[in-house]
Amino acid sequence: MKFQACLMSATLLGFTSAVSAVSSFGPLVTPAQLSEGLGDVQPLILDIRGDDYSKSHIPGSISAPYGLFRGPKDNPGQVPDVATLEQTYEALGLDTGRAVVIVPAGKDDSDFGAAARVYWTLKSSGFSDLSILNGGALAWQNQDLAMNAEAVTPQPSELEITFSDNWTAQTEEVVAATRGEVDALLLDARPVDFYEGRKSHGAAARPGTLPGAANLEYSSFFDAGSPAMSSSTSSASLLEKLGVEEGEEIVSFCNTGHWAATNWFALSEVAGLDNVKLYPGSMVEYSNTDNEMENTPGVVKNFLNKIKGN
């Protein structure tokens, strides 16, 4: 089931927000919707941009840099342990009973992956009222909505969380899927050069992809040049294009679980497909094992690709 994302980009855009019925805004919220609903909902707004927060941000938002939700340099996609996550959430003043809106930079479509990864981490930790500001801080600014540089110090909270594996695929499960021992569609969210082994992440031991994986580039869910996710195709259309049945397991992966989080979010949260999982460590973690890979060039070709900067 190997096909390229370019064959699908025209038809995979724009799904119906059929899920997250308990969410105050739904999985995606526009700047106008957030601005209009702030008084009624009073969400905790997490600005994940890092240093740009100090320059200007949505009034009342809290700085929660993306790195807080990521792993070490040699395995960036690794999920922090539960104790570390709990400490992070408490320091940010998070409460599982309060709505959370995640704000990425919004400079390009890749920025969305950061918000989707934070959303996935929070959902797996027991948070249910979650939204992503579609288009990020830049979209908010471009609509001339209020911003300031007044830093907000969170009121610490007390939490006791567990991390659910409902939306997670670990390396062992992925290996089983590559061997046909588990029935799952392995979906590579990376651009085609990574999928075909011409490029690789700096922390990956080898270029290539998972055996039997299909390729659906994360950018397929965005209009060209837009940092905001599109919104208008049915889950039935996605199932047909992916060649899977309702409820069949889909495992989204990329290099470090960043772009893959966008595909997970689009399929699971926006289109409402069941049994969609994210492989957080993705190809960096997998390539550093001894397990079989596909589309891996020979030693000479791999060396030449690196010289060419590919």
Beta strands, then each sheet from edge to edge (+ up, - down):
strand 1: 28-29
strand 2: 44-47
strand 3: 62-63
strand 4: 100-103
strand 5: 130-133
strand 6: 184-188
strand 7: 214-215
strand 8: 249-253
strand 9: 276-278
sheet 1: 1+ 5+ 4+ 2+ 3+
sheet 2: 7+ 6+ 8+ 9+
end
